[in-house]
Amino acid sequence: MSKTVSVKGVKKPYDIVIGKHILNVLPDKIKELSKAKTVAVITDDNVDRLYADEVLSMLRGAGFHGIKFVFPHGEKHKTMTTVCEI
């Protein structure tokens, strides 16, 4: 069971899906939204330790080429410099 929360973004609204084992549906959701074969996982170092290997494994198992970019946690690292590094 999952819950969808709508967020008013700066340029346009977007949805966030919350639920147990939500990562299990990630590959199918990406296929539903895009024909891309390469997927970038962009995460901070805290979330990287918890989920990145599992997410990349699922993506690769579903036929995607997965790449990962990890930046340090904290608001001070959410900058244009980090965006340029990505």
N, C-alpha and C positions, 0 to 999 in steps of 0.2 A: 504494500500500500504506500502511495506517495502523495505528497501535497505540493501544489504549485502556488507559488507566491509571485504576484506581479509587482514589479519595481518600476517606479517612474525614473527613467534614466535622464541624463542631461540632454541627449539628443532624441532618444526615443525609448519607450518602455520595453522591458524585457522580463522574461520569466525565470524564476529559480525553482528547480524541482528538488524537494527534500523528501527523503525516505530511507528506510532500512535497506541495505544491500543495493542502493541506487547505482553503484558503480557497475553492477552486473548488466545493466541495460545500456551502458555508455556506448559500446561499439555499434549497437543497432540504432541508437539515436543519432549518432554521427552519420551513419549510412543513410538515414532518413533525411538528414538535413544537407548532405554534401556528397559529391562524387569524388572528393579528395582521397588520395591513397596515402598521403603523408599527414600525420597529425602531430602537432607540437603540444607538449605538456609543459606549461609554464607555471612554476610554483615557487613558494619560498622554502627555505631549508627545513623548517618545522614540518610542513605538510609533505615535503619530499620524503623524509624519513618514515612517515606513516603510510603513505599511499602510492607514491610514484612507481615503485617496482611492480606493484599489483596492477595498476592502471596500464602501464606499458606492456606488461605481459598479456593482459586482456586484449589490448589493441592489436598487438602483433598476432595473437591467436585468431583474431578476426580478419587478418589479411592486411592490416595497415602497417606502414613504416612509421614507427614512433620515434620522435626525438624529444629531448628534455632540456629545458633551461631552468636552472635553479638560481635564485637570488636570495640574499640574506633577508630574514624576517624583519618586520617593523615598517612603520609608515615612512621613516626617513629613507628607505630604499625604493619606495614607489615613486620614482622620478623619471624624467625624460632621459637621463643618462642610462638608467636600467632599460628603458624602452629601446634606446639606440643599441645597447648591447644585445638585446634579443634579436 
